[in-house]
Structure formats: structure tokens, C-alpha cells
Amino acid sequence: MSDPGATVLVVDDEPQIVRALRINLNARGYKVITAHDGTAALKAVAETKPDVVVLDLGLPDLDGTEVIAGLRGWTTVPIIVLSARGDSADKVQALDAGADDYVTKPFGMDELLARLRAAVRRSAVTGPDGADAVVETSSFSVDLAAKRVRLTDGSEVHLTKTEWGVLELLVRNRGRLVAQKQLLHEVWGPSYETESHYLRVYLAQLRRKLEPEPSRPSLTERACCCRSRRTTGRPASRSGRRPCSCRRRWSWSAVPWSGWSPAASWVSSSGAWGWSSAASVSS
């Protein structure tokens, strides 16, 4: 049984494959959109919001895993990889990047259609994907699909791969705090989970590039809440102060001079970073 009305984006540079999929899917009531390279695929998902993406890995401009990673930066649309790459390592890489299923070419149409129906059912259960590809603040906009940042005057901001990784992770987790350990693990790798100074360096760089007045930063480190407390019934240090039990805290608030929209302020508390919808945040 098909899912009438469901939209499928087919991303493949082989005309024969695209034609065969279009004919079979249309015959079963699916609406089919096609893209022949990775750039067109990212744009198509942002503009049409398909229910499922069927994606080849060997694209002329981008590797399919790059497309998957780009989509997973802002959308949960089901992705079925359809590729001639049959090695276990290729499958693992695609699935780890965010693919939901993997079918190897040559493939049986009945099997692919069954996997497609399953993906559509899972998508229906989780609900429609309401994520936006473009997130705007009063000072700049972030295009998660195109991996591009523009200031309000239209000029594009060049970010390094690492700067983009930090920004993207925080933006796609807006409204939630992201632990420093998670940031370091996902952007730099598992061996960097304790290198918290990396975040200070790269967030300072982002601040210089994105804030209207970087000389008056809204990203500041707060003093530890118990740093000045005296010992009361607990073992004292040589200074007579109670041992500190909390971590350094950071906040990025939308104060009037900062130029940040109250709906797009940054906050970091107790070792976690995030994009908050609150106009001001206290730690």
C-alpha cells in the first residue's frame, strides 16, 4: 500500500535511475521531485520540504555524506541512501552522518518501495518537520542548508570549518543548552572533551565576526557563585573559603546595545552553551 500525497525527493545524477524511480513512484501516488547534485538537493529540501529523500552518495559536486550532514544540521526528514557503494565502512559513515536507511545498487524496486513506505510511516508518527533552513537575528542570518552567514547589510561572513561547526551546533539546538563536553566532542572530536579553552577562543572569533560592537561583548564569564563564601561546617582551604562545588558560568544576553534579537540570545550556564529565546539570562 502506498502513501498518496507523500513527496519524495530523488537525488541522483544517473538519468536512468531517476527516470525509473519517477515512473514507479508516480504510479503509486507519490509526488516526485528530482535533483542531480548535492547543492540542488539542499536547496530543494529547504524550498519543498519533502516527506522522504532518496539520496545517491556519488554526486558530481558533493559527496552524499556531506549532503546528509548538511540536512541534519536543520531537518529530521527521513533519508534513504541508494548507492552502488556496498562496503561496510561506507554504510557506517552514511548512517552515522544521519541517514535512516541504506539500499545498495543494483536494487529491487519492491524492496526500495517497502523501505520508502516504512520511512513515510515513521515520519508521520514523529510529525511534520517544522524546522527552518534560515534562522534570522537582528544582526545576521544563518542559512543552515547553504552553510552561509550574512549580515543585515547583505554581506557574507566567512567562517572557518570549525567556527561554522560551533555556530551550527548551537543554532540547531536553539532553545536548549549544549554541554561544553558535547560541543568539544562533536566539533573537535572525543580526544578534545576537556579542552574548554578552545571554546573561548572560537566563540571570541565568532563574536568579532558577528556582533555589531565586538569591543563591548555580550558574552561574558560570570564569577563563581560560591567563590567568596566562608567555610561553614565544611573542611576549609588555606584561604578559609569553602571548596568550590560549581563551575564557571557564561552568558550571552540580548542587551539593547548588543544588536542581538531577544529571540536569538546566547547563554551558557554550568558548563553548557545554547541559544535561548529569553531576552535576558541570569546565572
Secondary structure, DSSP 8 states (H G I E B T S, - for coil): ---TT-EEEEE-S-HHHHHHHHHHHHHTT-EEEEESSHHHHHHHHHHH--SEEEE-SB-SSSBHHHHHHHHHTT----EEEEES---HHHHHHHHHHT-SEEEESS--HHHHHHHHHHHHHHHHHH------SEEE-SSEEEETTTTEEEETTS-EE---HHHHHHHHHHHTTTTSEEEHHHHHHHHT-GGGTT-THHHHHHHHHHHHHH-S-TTS-SEEEE--TTTT-B-SSS---TTSB----S--EEEE---GGG---GGGEEEEETTEEEEESSS----
